[in-house]
Amino acid sequence: MMYWKLFKIFAKIGAFTIGGGAAMIPIIEKEVVEKHKWLTSEEFLDIIAIAQSAPGLIAVNISIFIGYRIKGTKGSIIATIGSILPSFLIILVIAMAFSTGVKDSPIMEKIFMGIRPAVVSLILAPMIKMAKNENRNWWAWILTAA
């Protein structure tokens, strides 16, 4: 049952987050720290630090570490598949649509122009939250901004 829950949570995050791994961080935090209370805020920040230093995509690394923390190796595999599968399927559909000439559509151009500000805000939100929680001096704020 827990494996299905892990898969479902990470699949939902992977399916509905636009903007890549950094944009997924606040949604992952809300699910695993606030909603399910699988991790503390400090543990989540540690996982983010480790995930950023490890090679690969940050969202995948986070799902690996959280899945492992919750249910060991099988949990990390299930969480990783959950985070990757929706994005893979969405990109596959987009690639098929773009190959048929949709990419030149004015409507598609407007959609992508509208998505850009949302992506920027999804990336900035966790940075500001982490800065407020952890960074108490001016140097730490400069590093966060950079």
C-alpha positions in Angstrom: 0.0 0.0 0.0 2.8 2.4 0.8 4.5 1.7 -2.5 1.3 2.7 -4.3 1.1 5.9 -2.2 4.7 6.8 -3.0 4.2 6.1 -6.7 0.9 8.1 -6.8 2.4 11.1 -5.0 5.5 11.4 -7.2 3.5 10.7 -10.4 1.1 13.5 -9.5 4.0 15.8 -8.8 5.7 14.8 -12.1 2.5 15.2 -14.1 1.4 18.6 -12.9 4.7 20.4 -12.4 6.0 22.5 -15.3 9.5 24.0 -15.1 11.7 21.1 -14.1 13.0 19.8 -10.8 13.5 23.1 -9.1 9.8 23.9 -9.6 8.9 20.5 -8.0 10.6 21.3 -4.7 7.8 23.2 -3.0 5.2 20.6 -4.1 7.3 17.7 -2.9 7.9 19.5 0.4 4.2 20.1 0.8 3.4 16.4 0.2 6.2 14.7 2.3 6.7 17.3 5.0 3.4 19.0 5.6 0.8 16.6 4.4 2.2 13.1 5.2 4.8 14.2 7.7 7.3 11.6 6.4 10.2 14.0 6.9 10.9 17.1 9.0 11.7 20.4 7.4 15.3 20.0 8.3 15.5 16.5 6.9 14.0 17.8 3.7 16.5 20.6 3.4 19.3 18.0 3.9 17.8 15.9 1.1 17.7 18.9 -1.2 21.4 19.6 -0.4 22.4 16.0 -1.1 20.2 15.9 -4.3 21.8 19.0 -5.7 25.3 17.7 -5.1 24.6 14.3 -6.6 24.8 13.9 -10.4 21.6 13.9 -12.3 18.2 15.7 -12.2 17.3 17.2 -8.8 13.7 15.9 -8.9 14.8 12.4 -9.6 17.5 12.6 -6.9 15.0 13.9 -4.4 12.5 11.1 -5.3 15.3 8.5 -4.9 16.3 9.8 -1.5 12.8 10.2 -0.2 11.7 6.8 -1.5 14.7 5.2 0.1 14.0 7.0 3.4 10.4 5.8 3.4 10.7 2.2 2.1 14.3 1.4 1.2 15.5 0.4 -2.2 12.1 -0.7 -3.5 10.7 2.6 -2.3 13.3 4.6 -4.1 12.7 2.7 -7.4 8.9 3.2 -7.1 9.2 6.9 -6.3 11.7 7.4 -9.1 9.4 5.7 -11.7 6.5 7.8 -10.4 8.4 11.0 -10.9 9.8 10.1 -14.3 6.9 8.4 -16.0 4.4 11.3 -16.4 7.1 13.6 -17.7 8.2 11.0 -20.2 4.7 10.4 -21.4 3.9 14.2 -21.6 7.1 14.9 -23.6 6.3 12.0 -25.9 2.9 13.4 -26.7 4.3 16.9 -27.2 7.0 15.6 -29.5 4.4 13.7 -31.5 2.3 16.9 -31.8 5.2 19.1 -32.7 6.2 16.7 -35.5 2.8 17.3 -37.1 3.2 21.1 -37.3 1.6 22.3 -34.1 4.8 24.1 -33.1 4.1 27.0 -35.6 0.7 27.6 -34.2 0.1 31.1 -32.7 -1.9 29.6 -29.9 1.0 27.3 -28.8 3.3 30.3 -28.8 1.0 32.2 -26.5 0.6 29.1 -24.2 4.4 28.8 -23.8 4.8 32.6 -23.3 2.2 32.3 -20.5 3.9 29.4 -18.8 7.2 31.2 -18.5 6.3 33.5 -15.6 4.7 30.6 -13.7 7.9 28.6 -14.0 10.0 31.4 -12.7 7.7 31.8 -9.7 7.8 28.1 -9.0 11.6 28.2 -8.9 11.8 31.4 -6.7 9.2 30.3 -4.1 11.3 27.5 -2.5 14.4 29.6 -2.7 12.8 32.4 -0.7 11.2 30.0 1.8 14.5 28.3 2.4 16.2 31.6 2.8 13.7 32.8 5.3 14.0 29.5 7.3 17.7 28.9 7.2 19.6 32.0 6.1 19.8 34.6 8.9 22.6 36.8 7.7 23.2 39.1 4.6 25.8 36.8 3.1 23.4 33.8 3.0 20.8 36.0 1.3 23.3 36.9 -1.4 24.1 33.3 -2.0 20.5 32.4 -2.2 19.9 35.2 -4.7 22.9 34.1 -6.8 
